[in-house]
Amino acid sequence: MRKLYIPLLIIDLLFFSCSKDDNPVTSNVNSDYTKILTADSGGTKFELYSKSGSMLWVGYNDIGFRVYVDGVEQKSGYVKYKPVMYHTVGRGHGTPVKEVFTYDNNAGLFTGYASYIMLSDTTSHWYGDYSFNDTRIVNHAGFNVAPGTGSQMRIWLTDTTLYHMTLVKPLDAVTGLNDIKCMLHKTYDQFTYYEVDSAEMFIKPWMTTHGHGSSSNVNPAWQNHGMYQGKANFTMAGQWFLYDSIKVNGQFITPNPIPYFVFDVR
C-alpha cells in the first residue's frame, strides 16, 4: 500500500500584498456574497468573495473572484485558484477546489468553491496562488480559515488514492426529509484534487440511541463538478448517523467501517 503523508520540512515564503476588506459591499456583485480579502501585485488585483459567510470556513465554501488588470475589471476569461497550507514544521498540502472559475453574470464574479481541510493556527498557515488566464498572477497571498459550525469532511485511503467526502448541506438538520448535498474528491499527492464524477452512493440514516433507521430516503446522485444530491429522512429529533457506501466503476471504494456524517437533528 502506498502511504500518503506530510513529511517534515521548514518552508520560508515570500508573499505579496493581501488584506482583509472592511467594506463588504460592491455595487455589481450579488448581495449574497461578502468580500473577504484582496490580493494584488504588479497591476493585477483579485478580490475574493464568499457566499458562505463573512469568513472562510473549514469545509465547503461557495466563493468567487473579482479581477482587475491595470485598474480595469475583467468579466471574461477564467481564474485559477490554488490554496496551499504550509506548516511551520512540515510539508505543505492543498485542498479540494474548483479547477477553473468562470464568470457568472448573475453573481458578478468568477464563481466556484473551495473545501478547506484545516483551520489556520499559530503553526499552520494558508496561502493562495491566483491566476487570470494563466498570465496575470499573484502568488503566496496569505489568508485565514476558521472552524465552521456544522462543517464535516470524511477522509479515507485506499491502496493508491486518498478520498475526501465533504458535506455541503444540511449544516443544521431538522426532523423530516432533508436535502443532502456532498462532494467527492480524490488525490494522489495531497496537492492536486480531482472531482469524482458518476459515483454511486447508498445512504443509510441510523439513530443509535433508538436502534432504528428510516424510510423514504433518496440516494445522492451525481449533479456536476463532483457534487451529489439526495434526501435523508430523520424521523425524530436527536443524534443521527448518515452512512454513505460509495461505488466507483462498479467497485466499492469506502472502507469498513463505512464513513458517516453526524447530525444533531432538531
Helices and strands as residue ranges (DSSP letters): E 17-20, E 34-41, E 44-50, E 59-69, E 72-74, E 78-87, E 101-104, E 109-116, E 124-132, E 136-143, E 153-157, E 162-169, E 176-187, E 193-195, E 200-206, E 218-224, E 227-234, E 238-248, E 251-252, E 260-265
